[in-house]
């Protein structure tokens, strides 16, 4: 028998270290060739590490959340034959017992950190207890907007629902489990005034670490300012519904997003300073002809921004199809590094949870982000008459180092004009 050592691979792009996100094997497991043994993360994407050999896992080289140098020992496997590694005396590393993994995706940390403590004393994969242990009243449960809306519609308080996802995130199957249990089995929900003394430490690793780093860096480096404008989207929504009735079966259903992308593409023709990136170290602004729209996407593991490339060249339906594909890939942690980089401007929307006003954070090195708030019907005055119209706010943020306030306002007003008179979206 021999020993085969898999080292942290050189993923390219000058990356010297990556974060170990999750182990899929443990010491003693028998694995096969091409079986994925771990996920690691760069600053752009998660990369699966497969085993090139079959054998038995002897040792693991790190804990989830640990930043490892390229070329360092990742995993040691006992194999038939001589293997690829010969140990010097007493050089074998001790097997690293894997702590309960916190499954995350798409991040990287710039400096080594100590291995984090496990999220809870109970393994993440274990099933929730039948007894309901609520979170504190001021503790916000982790859940995606879709899960929150479903719980709201069902009248369920998420603080009573056990989350089986990363860092205790509540997923759709957790709601299913909660709703499927009779009251006697699920237990009585304790009073909201019950005294509690428990606490929980959640390590900031994986995607959550990357989000924290990027948001902190963006707020520290960018001179943010936001601009909010309300838009009458009655005609736009009527057009969308008409297009879906006529072409929905053959071309696919349209959401508002591809129409918003189209409006941004047309408006940016007159505002090239908005479709730009800023290298503040080199003091260079790059204005882009291509419109690569980052679509902010909330997944179960956190926020990702897959990129709709060359939106200026796509039709409504081709852009809609690509947005759907990218969102699905991001939410399932399948988006590639190329699909998560290279955007020139970002569009963000919380859908039904969009609120009235928001102040989105610029996705550096871009200089603008367009935020979409929810559409609501409300009375407005039109030609001296009170009528019911579909209204929606755009809450957008800009980098004031590059974009002047007047230019930002004029750009959003141009988008507004296109959306309120949607025929203009297709006039060349």
Buried (B, 14 or more C-beta within 10 A) or exposed (E): EBBBBBBBEEBEEEBEBBBBBBBBBEBEBEBEEEBEBBBBBBBBBBBEBEBEBBBBBBBBBBBBBBBBEBEEBBBBBBBEEEBBBEEEEEEEEEBBEBBBBBBBBBBBBEEEBEBBEBBBEEEBEEEBEEEBEBBEEEEEBBBBBBBBBBBEEEEBBBBBBBBBBBBBBBBBEBBEBBEEBEEEEBBEEEEEEEEEEEEEEBBBBBBBBBBBBBBEEBEEBBEBBBBBBBBBBBBBBEBBEEBBEEBEEEBBEBBBBBBBBBBBBBBBEEBEBBBBBBEBEEEEBEBBEEBBBBBBBBBBBBBBBBBBBBBBEBEBBBBBBBBBBBBBBBBEBEBEBEBBBBBBBBBBBBBEBBEEEBBBBBBBBBBBBBBBBBBEEEEBEEEEEEEEBBBBBBBBBBBBEBBEEEBBBBBBBBBBBBBBEBEEBEEE
